[in-house]
Amino acid sequence: MGQGQQEKVATSLAGAVSEEISASLAPVDAELERRYPGDPGTRQPVHTVYVPGDVFAADTVRSWGDQALALLDEHAPDAASFAAVLGLSDELAEPVYARVRAKLEREPIEDLRVDFEDGYGPRPDAEEDEAAARAARLIAQAYENGTAAPYMGIRMKCMEAPVRDRGIRTLDIFLTGLMEAGGLPDGLVLTLPKVTYSEQVTAMVRLLEEFEKARGVEPGRIGFEIQIETSQSILATDGTATVARMIQAAEGRATGLHYGTFDYSACLGVSAAYQASDHPAADHAKAIMQVAAAGTGVRVSDGSTNVLPVGPTAKVHDAWRLHYGLTRRALGRAYYQGWDMHPGHIPTRYAAVFAFYREGFEQAAARLARYAGRFGGDVMDEPATAKALSGYLLRGLDCGALDIAEVARLTGLTRADLEGFAAPRRGDLTVSAK
């Protein structure tokens, strides 16, 4: 065929065939959109800090930052010494250390949970009532005066019979206190622990529905995290994946799945000395959580380490190395959030996160720039990979590992461009960039 001649196109199917197939799949299309809406596109904190209800104070966020800075001053006073402890390259040492210190001064905690469960324990009702009301007052004041962490809330007691009424009352007091103080803050997060049956999730949904009705709150406004701490939350008695049922039972209110390292390990009979987030049992549970949550808009969070960076310098350095390694391991497995239990954990949390994004930044930026411009390179990326690349850069920007100016310089893209690649329409992911 000569150049410029138009190719003859022929078909065999009647137009009605496509229409009939589309009509038959309409319920599936609707189900996909309902059950798998994709990532919400909001910021995901890199960690959650747990503080017992009787310990939480107006200065908790600032106090944690100050304690973390003091630990750095004492045990790693400069970039070289910190890099030597963690094994950071010469190229990363200074920018990571500088950003860690800046983060501890500016925003030491990204997500804080006032704990009324295991970290608080059983107390007289009057005492827990007062602590719940106090938590609401302090959190409302923090958001009003600009000292709040981006995300704050409580972990209530679970829906099991012995503590159910107490957990419901604490939640009611806390949410009512926020409403009386001016309303629910945008960064509000609630955690429901020790969930074993999807019916407990349904009960939480009903509870929040009733609160919204009672206070005139927009239906569906209040979401919650589901804490995975028992074997029954991973595998049901009939052999099915319970966690997937839980996400659906939340009716769109589930915001996260949080892995509980020590309760889950103990449930499986793992000896205390081996209870850790890198144990094979932990990997299995989190892999199931990850698959169940994929595409639903529910984020997965890793657990914590109970090895604290306290004592002499050698002991602090050992704990830092352990925490840094666990955090880097989790990031490589796409667990972008974890728990921190002590102020000494947050320097290595941010060091691990910043190193993770900075060491891969230039390659990710170059690949995304090539994809956006459809030119060159030795890797031919798909839309799904562009989504992952832009998500990587956005997470780096959100936590402070990267600056928008350097991302724009290497990609030629704005934040809005990155967000567009990170949240494509469902059908776009099936179309190759080649």
Secondary structure, DSSP 8 states (H G I E B T S, - for coil): --TT--------S-HHHHHHHHHHHHHHHHHHHHH------S---SEEEEEETTT--TTHHHHHHHHHHHHHHHH--SHHHHHHHHT--HHHHHHHHHHHHHHHHH-S-SEEEEE-STTT----HHHHHHHHHHHHHHHHHHHHHT-S-SEEEEE---SSTTTHHHHHHHHHHHHHHHHHTTS--TTEEEEE-S--SHHHHHHHHHHHHHHHHHHT--TT---EEEEE-SGGGTB-TTSSBHHHHHHHHTTT-EEEEEE-HHHHHHHTT--GGG-STTSHHHHHHHHHHHHHHTTTT-EEE---------SSHHHHHHHHHHHHHHHHHHHHTT---EEE-STTHHHHHHHHHHHHHHHHHHHHHHHHHHHHHT---S----HHHHHHHHHHHHHHHHHTSS-HHHHHHHH---HHHHHHHHS--GGGGGS---
